[in-house]
Amino acid sequence: MQGYVVRRLLALIPTLIFASFIVFMTVRMIPGNIIDLMLSQNDSVLRSRRRLQLEMALASISRSYIQYFRGSARCCSTATSASRCGATPR
């Protein structure tokens, strides 16, 4: 019985990683992004200058897999797990 439970718990780890990756990529595939939403309310002259600043601030220039691993590491770290992974902010 213990062997069965251990096997199931070990199988849970890659399943959770796979599910988090699928959710992350699904969110990234949605048309548009937060920068487009933020800039849709601004003047078009400010849009071109402000876009690069917002991309740098939100780190959306890096590749998706880098964002996934950075976000996963940030979520798993003990210092920020309460504020970034579902707990209510202070």
Backbone as a ProteinNet text record, in pm:
[ID]
protein_1_A
[PRIMARY]
MQGYVVRRLLALIPTLIFASFIVFMTVRMIPGNIIDLMLSQNDSVLRSRRRLQLEMALASISRSYIQYFRGSARCCSTATSASRCGATPR
[TERTIARY]
81.4	0	85.8	194.7	282.1	347.2	382.4	442.3	347.3	220.3	119.6	107.5	103.1	90.7	214.1	332.8	456.1	457.7	417.5	414.2	316.8	202.7	102.9	153.5	218.6	273	385	467.6	573.8	516.5	407.9	343.1	274.3	243.4	176.7	268.2	397.1	491.7	495.3	523.7	524.2	385.9	281.7	146.8	120.2	159.2	141.1	226.2	347	433.9	373.3	327.3	266.1	140.6	56.1	-66.4	-35.9	63.5	98	152.9	229.3	282.2	169.5	73.5	-39.7	-120.8	-146.1	-221	-141.8	-11.6	71.8	68.1	85.6	88.1	-49.1	-155.1	-289.4	-313.8	-270.3	-285.6	-202.9	-84.5	1.1	-53.3	-137.1	-190.6	-312.2	-368.3	-484.3	-440.3	-518.9	-480.3	-466.4	-366.9	-340.5	-266.1	-227.5	-160.8	-191.7	-135.6	-164.6	-114	-6.1	47.6	-48.2	-105.1	-203.6	-324.4	-367.1	-481.3	-448.9	-329.5	-290.7	-275.3	-224.7	-200.3	-322.7	-426.4	-545.9	-616.3	-589.7	-654.5	-570	-445.9	-357	-359.2	-299.5	-285.1	-189.1	-208.6	-124.8	19.4	43.5	180.4	256.3	191.4	254.6	270.2	188.3	185.5	319.6	382.5	507.9	621.2	627.6	733.7	709.9	588.5	553.7	558	536.8	531.9	662.9	773.8	903.2	928.3	890.7	906.4	823.5	701.7	615.9	666.5	715.4	769.2	889.3	974	1090.3	1046.4	950	904.7	833.9	759.4	684.4	760	878.4	965.3	896.6	822.2	753.1	836.7	958.3	1044.4	1107.7	1133.6	1198.8	1108.5	1167.1	1094	997.3	898.6	793.2	846	937.1	986.8	1069.3	1136.3	1210.4	1111.8	1003.9	902.2	838.8	817.1	757.1	846.9	975.6	1065.8	1088.9	1095.4	1108.2	984.5	867.7	744.1	730.4	769.7	763.6	859.6	978.8	1076.7	1028.6	970.6	920	803.4	720.1	604.7	647.5	753.7	799	890.6	941.5	1030	949.2	1009.4	936.6	910.8	995.4	981	858.6	821	711	593.4	596.4	489.5	353.4	347.8	220	156.4	236.2	178.6	157.8	230.5	219.9	139.2	111	47.1	-87	-168.1	-304.8	-347.7	-254.6	-294.9	-333.7	-414.7	-454.5	-338.5	-320.5	-209.1	-228.8	-117.4	-122	-174.1
-119.8	0	126.2	124.2	241.3	265	157.7	171.3	237	202.7	262.2	411.9	450	591.2	668.8	611.1	677.1	695.4	593.5	603.7	711.8	718.1	820.4	961.2	976.7	1108	1149.2	1054.4	1085	1116.5	1052.7	1081.7	1218	1266.9	1395.7	1511.6	1499.3	1607.6	1642.7	1548	1587.1	1627.4	1572.8	1611	1757.7	1802	1942.7	2035.3	1994.4	2076.1	2088.3	1977	1978.2	2064.8	2051.8	2131.2	2280.1	2316.5	2458.8	2513.9	2432	2475.7	2495.5	2405.4	2417.8	2544.1	2570.4	2690.4	2815.5	2816.5	2931.6	2959	2855.7	2874.8	2914.2	2864	2902.4	3050.3	3098.8	3241.1	3324.8	3278.6	3352.3	3352.5	3256.2	3247.5	3337.1	3390.4	3478.7	3602.7	3644.9	3762.1	3887.2	3966.8	4087.3	4055.3	4157.3	4139.6	4258.9	4258.8	4365.9	4501.4	4500.5	4626.2	4686.8	4604	4654	4712.7	4647.7	4696.2	4829.7	4841.6	4965	5079	5049.3	5154.4	5190.9	5110.1	5140.3	5265.8	5304.8	5421.9	5548	5535.4	5650.4	5707.8	5824.4	5891.1	5810.8	5811.9	5732.1	5781.6	5909.1	5961.1	5904	5896	5839.8	5689	5626.5	5481.2	5422.5	5477.5	5419.8	5436.2	5551.9	5573.5	5493.4	5484.4	5420.6	5267.7	5213.6	5068.2	5002.1	5056.4	4998.2	5006.6	5118	5131.3	5028.3	5007.4	4909.5	4766.8	4736.1	4601.9	4573.4	4671.3	4651.9	4637	4716.3	4710.1	4578.3	4528.1	4404.1	4280.7	4298.6	4188.7	4097.7	4156.6	4075.5	4055.4	4103.2	4086.5	3948.1	3890.1	3760.3	3650.9	3542.5	3430.7	3369.2	3300.4	3243.8	3143	3055.9	2954.6	3017.6	3128.6	3198.7	3260.1	3319.1	3374.9	3266.6	3149	3038.2	2997.1	2978.1	2933.7	3042.5	3167.7	3276.7	3284.2	3273.8	3278.3	3160	3041.7	2922.5	2934.3	2983.3	2999.8	3103.6	3212.8	3317.1	3264.6	3183	3128	3026.2	2954.1	2850.1	2902.6	3022.2	3074.5	3106.8	3089.9	3109.6	3256.2	3344.9	3486.2	3548.1	3502.4	3567.2	3475.4	3353.7	3260	3304.7	3370.4	3412.6	3522.3	3615.6	3727.4	3697.2	3604.2	3580.6	3457.6	3372.2	3244.6	3224.7	3324.9	3304.2	3365.6	3400.1	3461.2	3606.6	3657.9	3797.9	3888.5	3997.4	4089	4161.1	4203.6	4275.2	4413.2
0	0	0	76.3	80.1	-55.3	-123.8	-256.7	-355.4	-345.9	-432.7	-407.2	-281.5	-245.2	-290.8	-271.7	-313.6	-465.5	-540.1	-686.4	-730.8	-667.4	-702.5	-669.8	-557.6	-521.7	-617.1	-657.5	-753.4	-891.7	-928.4	-1056.5	-1054.2	-935.6	-922.4	-963	-937.9	-966.3	-1114.9	-1206.2	-1347.8	-1398.7	-1340.1	-1380.7	-1348.1	-1229.8	-1192.8	-1278.1	-1307.9	-1394.2	-1532.7	-1588.4	-1720.5	-1722.2	-1621	-1614.6	-1601.8	-1521.8	-1508.5	-1639.3	-1712.3	-1840.7	-1942.2	-1945.1	-2037.4	-2006.2	-1880	-1842	-1879.5	-1853.1	-1886.3	-2036.2	-2117.8	-2262.6	-2316	-2256.7	-2299.4	-2274	-2159.6	-2128.9	-2224.8	-2262.6	-2355.3	-2497.3	-2533	-2669.2	-2691.3	-2585.7	-2598.8	-2676.1	-2775	-2853.8	-2767.1	-2799.8	-2723.3	-2595.9	-2524.8	-2397	-2309	-2192.2	-2096.7	-2147.3	-2223.3	-2275.7	-2377.2	-2465	-2560.6	-2488.7	-2383.8	-2306.9	-2240.3	-2185	-2118.4	-2217.6	-2336	-2434.1	-2515.9	-2512.4	-2591.6	-2541	-2419.9	-2362.9	-2376.8	-2424.2	-2436.5	-2576.8	-2590.6	-2719.3	-2807.5	-2937.5	-3028.4	-3032.3	-3006.8	-3005	-2885.3	-2772.9	-2654.1	-2663.3	-2744.2	-2752.5	-2794.4	-2896.9	-2946.4	-2845.1	-2779.9	-2681.1	-2554.6	-2515.7	-2388.9	-2397.4	-2518.3	-2533.4	-2492	-2538	-2503.3	-2353.1	-2292.3	-2148.2	-2072.1	-2117.3	-2051.5	-2072.2	-2191.7	-2217	-2128.2	-2111.9	-2025.1	-1879.4	-1838.2	-1699	-1668.5	-1763.4	-1740.8	-1787	-1839.9	-1883.8	-1984.7	-2077.2	-2177.3	-2302.8	-2302.3	-2418.4	-2419.6	-2304.1	-2298.3	-2354.6	-2389.4	-2449	-2347.7	-2398.9	-2313.4	-2214	-2258.6	-2165.5	-2053.8	-2081.3	-1976	-1876.8	-1927.7	-1839.1	-1753.5	-1813.2	-1738.1	-1621.7	-1649.5	-1543.5	-1438.9	-1481.6	-1383.7	-1294.7	-1355.9	-1278.3	-1184.9	-1231.9	-1147.7	-1029.7	-1056.9	-949.5	-848.7	-898.5	-810.3	-727.2	-787.2	-716.3	-610.6	-638.2	-545.4	-435.9	-451.4	-347.8	-222.9	-109.3	16.4	46.1	-5	28.3	-37.6	-157.4	-228.7	-252.8	-202.9	-236.9	-184.7	-71.9	-17.1	-101	-152.5	-225	-372.8	-429.9	-573.1	-611.1	-518.2	-553.3	-484.9	-483.6	-440.6	-308.8	-223.6	-96.4	-121.4	-36.2	-51.7	-17.7	-93	-64.2	67.4	121.7	251	237.6
[MASK]
++++++++++++++++++++++++++++++++++++++++++++++++++++++++++++++++++++++++++++++++++++++++++

